[in-house]
Amino acid sequence: MSVLLEQPASLVAYRPNKPTAMVVVADPRVRSTVTRHLWALGVRDVIEASSIAEARPRIGNPRDICVADVHLPDGSGLTLLSETRAAGWPNGLALSAADDIGAVRNALAGGVKGYVVTGTRTNIGLPTRPGAAPLGSAARMHRRPPGAPSHPGGYRELSGREVEVLRLVAEGQSNKAIGVSMGLSALTVKSHLARIARKLGTGDRAGMVAVALRTGIIH
């Protein structure tokens, strides 16, 4: 599971008046799990919906955060998050069971503050209060390792070849296809990806692409 956040500590704004949220997820078990995690974060007013059609009438009354599944029965949750943002909602979090690089790209390009790849429909990880343990033992924040040399975006600088490998990953190419494109063996590509992962602080492909897009390493 990966948690890709631009500002983890501020995704849910902690104020004297308790934050409010809307959770839009079709699966009732996942919806309930997300709601419980939001309660653990201090959110005390959570409304739930199972589809875009059910959520849309509530967009006119902005809340602090909208958590939406990317794949809803009647459309994309990214569309809904775009609508909530236009209506003045300050935060949006996209949720998906699939490690979908294209969806990560679309979400971050559309201004979504966070993207959670659960890996399963019940293994949910959301950002925690500052200083608290993650709400899922596998949750990882994609941030620069402490003490690492700084890239302009806050990450270690990648070599030209590493950037090219990452660009091909963002296009959805496999290690074998990347090797053919660059004249490298699949093992060499794997070694490049391992170095990229260390520099960007994330080991999964969607996480690397998300960090690279957000920091301008690739476009």
Protein Blocks (a to p, Z undefined) as FASTA:
>chain_A
ZZddfblmlmpccdfbacddddddfblmlmmmmmmmmmmnopabdcddfbfklmmmmmmm
ccfbdcddfbafkbcfklmmmmmmmnopabdcdddfbdcfklmmmmmmnopabdcdehpa
klccddddehiacfbfkbccddddehiacdfkopacddfklmmmmmmmmnopafklmmmm
nopafklmmmmmmmmmmmnopabfklmmmmmmmnomaZZ
